[in-house]
Amino acid sequence: MLIDSHCHVLSSEYDNPDEIIKNAFLRGVNKIIINGYDLESSKEAVMLANRYDNVYAAVGVGPEEVNEVQEEVILEISCLADNKKVVAIGEIGLDYYWTDETKEKQKDVFAKMLKIAKEKKLPVIVHNREATKDVLEMLKDAKATGIMHCFSGSTDTAKELIKMGFLIGVGGVVTFKNAKKLVNVVKEISIDNISLETDSPYLTPEPYRGTKNDPSKVILVAEKIASLKGIDKSEVINKTGVAVASKFDL
């Protein structure tokens, strides 16, 4: 089962999100999880998920959007999470690379998103950049599980997350020439602990780097992982698909 566990197929990014979704299915993708990152994108993710049997939504507020968050937004995200097609709270997390000056606000919003996940009994899809210590601490405190999106950490951090019940999200970056750290992580951990993703429209895999990404290109991530691990592409597709489907009850 070929699953893109993280994409942003939204009208803010594509002229026709429906066309992108249908094309992905035609090219062999079986299921897609569209991630919101603020209230409006979360609403659209839910709307699209309700339009297709094999499209699902994650709702939440990401670290770059925290300055716009009022209590009403938190309440609306909580209400959206009750929709039957919402399978996770995400994309949520911390980013000290781009938005270091909002650390405390980020942590406050992340904690509220984790609380919603706990209340709704939903996994989380987590963004972490330059904030590993705080992210791990908050995830442990919340007893959260889910996917560490676009993983860029060490093998030791990956193994710690796996012990916590997380899948390691691997996307187009693994195909980049300078992705030695991620390549090593992929080689070291079990395929059963990896989820495939595109982060569309970003991080387009080689040989299409520099163009807009879309969920149909998740197969290129699967092929690269198969090559790195010396296993068949079908094994990558099947085992990562089982892992995500089990984690998110797809």
C-alpha positions in Angstrom: 0.0 0.0 0.0 1.7 3.2 -1.2 0.9 6.0 1.2 1.9 9.7 1.2 1.7 10.4 4.9 2.4 14.1 4.6 1.5 16.6 1.9 -0.1 20.0 1.6 -2.3 19.6 -1.5 -4.2 22.8 -0.9 -5.6 25.7 -3.0 -2.9 28.0 -1.6 -0.3 25.8 -3.3 -2.0 24.4 -6.4 -4.5 25.8 -8.9 -6.5 22.5 -8.8 -5.9 20.3 -5.8 -8.5 17.8 -7.0 -6.5 17.3 -10.2 -3.3 16.6 -8.1 -5.2 14.1 -5.9 -6.7 12.2 -8.9 -3.4 12.1 -10.7 -1.7 10.6 -7.7 -4.3 7.8 -7.5 -3.9 7.2 -11.3 -0.1 6.8 -10.7 -0.5 4.2 -8.1 -0.7 6.1 -4.8 -3.3 4.3 -2.6 -3.8 6.8 0.3 -2.9 10.4 1.1 -2.9 12.4 4.3 -3.2 16.1 3.7 -1.7 18.2 6.6 -3.0 21.5 7.7 -0.7 24.1 9.3 -3.2 26.7 10.4 -6.9 27.0 10.8 -7.8 27.7 7.2 -5.5 25.0 5.7 -6.8 22.5 8.3 -10.4 23.3 7.2 -9.5 22.7 3.6 -7.7 19.5 4.4 -10.9 18.2 6.1 -13.0 19.3 3.2 -10.8 17.5 0.6 -10.6 14.4 2.8 -14.4 14.2 3.0 -14.5 14.3 -0.8 -12.4 11.2 -1.4 -12.5 7.7 0.2 -8.7 7.4 0.4 -7.8 11.0 1.4 -7.4 11.8 5.1 -6.7 15.0 7.0 -4.4 16.1 9.8 -5.4 19.3 11.5 -3.3 21.7 13.6 -1.3 24.9 13.9 2.4 24.7 13.0 5.2 26.7 14.6 5.4 29.4 11.9 1.8 30.3 12.4 1.7 30.8 16.2 1.5 34.6 16.2 -1.9 34.4 14.7 -3.3 32.0 17.3 -6.1 33.0 19.6 -8.0 30.7 21.9 -10.9 30.5 19.4 -8.5 29.0 16.9 -7.5 26.3 19.4 -11.2 25.5 20.0 -11.9 25.3 16.2 -9.0 22.9 15.7 -10.4 20.8 18.5 -13.8 20.7 16.8 -12.3 19.9 13.4 -10.5 16.9 15.0 -13.9 15.3 15.6 -14.4 14.8 11.9 -14.4 11.2 10.9 -11.7 11.8 8.3 -9.2 13.4 10.6 -6.6 10.9 11.5 -4.0 13.0 13.3 -3.1 16.4 14.8 -0.6 18.0 12.6 1.5 19.6 11.3 2.5 20.8 14.7 5.8 21.2 16.5 8.7 23.6 17.1 11.0 25.5 14.7 13.9 27.4 16.2 15.6 27.9 12.8 13.2 30.3 11.2 11.3 31.6 14.2 13.6 31.6 17.2 12.1 34.7 18.7 8.7 33.0 19.2 10.0 30.0 21.2 7.7 30.4 24.2 4.6 31.0 22.1 5.5 28.0 19.9 5.8 25.8 23.0 2.5 27.1 24.3 0.7 26.3 21.1 2.4 22.9 20.7 1.4 22.0 24.2 -2.2 22.8 23.3 -2.1 20.8 20.1 -0.7 17.8 22.1 -3.5 18.2 24.6 -6.1 18.0 21.8 -4.4 14.9 20.4 -4.5 13.3 23.8 -8.1 14.2 24.4 -9.2 12.9 20.9 -6.9 9.8 21.2 -5.2 10.8 17.9 -1.5 10.5 16.9 0.5 13.5 16.0 2.5 14.6 12.9 5.4 16.7 14.2 7.7 19.3 12.7 11.0 19.7 14.4 13.8 22.0 13.3 16.7 23.0 15.6 14.4 22.1 18.6 15.0 18.4 19.3 15.5 18.7 23.0 12.3 20.6 23.6 10.3 18.5 21.1 11.3 15.2 22.7 10.7 16.5 26.2 7.2 17.7 25.3 6.3 14.6 23.3 7.4 12.4 26.3 5.4 14.5 28.7 2.3 14.2 26.5 2.9 10.4 25.9 2.3 11.2 22.2 2.9 8.9 19.3 2.8 9.4 15.5 5.3 10.5 12.8 8.3 12.7 13.1 7.9 14.5 9.8 10.8 15.2 7.5 13.3 13.7 9.9 16.7 15.4 9.9 18.2 14.2 13.1 20.8 11.6 14.2 20.4 7.8 14.2 20.3 7.9 18.0 17.4 10.4 18.0 15.6 8.3 15.4 16.0 5.2 17.7 14.8 7.2 20.7 11.7 8.3 18.8 11.0 4.7 17.6 11.1 3.6 21.2 8.5 6.3 21.9 6.2 4.8 19.2 7.0 7.2 16.4 7.6 6.5 12.7 10.4 8.3 11.0 9.1 10.4 8.1 11.3 10.2 5.0 10.7 12.3 1.9 12.5 13.6 -1.1 15.5 14.8 0.9 16.7 11.2 1.0 17.4 11.5 -2.8 19.6 14.6 -2.5 23.3 14.3 -2.9 24.0 16.1 0.4 21.6 13.9 2.5 24.4 11.7 4.0 23.0 12.0 7.6 19.5 10.9 6.5 20.8 8.2 4.3 22.7 6.7 7.2 19.5 6.8 9.4 17.5 5.0 6.7 20.2 2.3 6.5 20.3 1.9 10.2 16.7 1.6 11.2 14.1 -1.0 10.3 11.8 -0.4 7.3 8.9 -1.1 9.6 9.7 2.2 11.4 9.7 4.4 8.3 6.8 6.4 6.7 6.9 7.7 3.2 6.0 11.3 2.5 6.4 14.1 0.0 5.7 17.3 1.9 4.3 18.5 -1.4 4.7 21.1 -2.9 8.1 21.2 -1.3 11.3 19.0 -1.3 10.8 17.4 -4.7 12.9 14.3 -5.1 15.6 13.9 -7.7 15.6 14.0 -10.7 12.8 16.6 -10.5 14.3 18.8 -7.8 13.6 22.4 -8.5 10.0 21.7 -9.7 6.8 21.6 -7.7 6.3 18.4 -5.8 3.1 16.3 -5.7 2.0 13.0 -4.0 2.6 10.9 -7.2 6.4 11.4 -6.6 6.3 9.4 -3.3 7.2 6.4 -5.4 10.6 7.9 -6.0 11.2 8.0 -2.2 10.2 4.4 -2.0 12.7 3.5 -4.8 15.5 5.3 -3.2 14.9 3.7 0.2 14.8 0.3 -1.5 18.1 1.0 -3.1 19.7 2.1 0.2 18.5 -0.9 2.1 19.1 -3.5 -0.7 15.5 -4.7 -0.7 12.7 -4.8 -3.3 10.6 -1.7 -3.9 7.5 -3.7 -3.2 8.7 -4.5 0.3 9.3 -0.8 1.0 5.8 0.1 -0.2 4.1 -2.7 1.7 5.9 -2.4 5.0 5.7 1.4 5.2 2.1 1.3 4.1 1.2 -1.2 6.9 3.1 0.9 9.4 1.2 4.1 8.5 -2.2 2.4 8.1 -1.8 0.8 11.5 -0.7 4.0 13.2 -3.5 6.1 11.8 -6.2 3.5 11.5 -6.6 4.1 7.8 
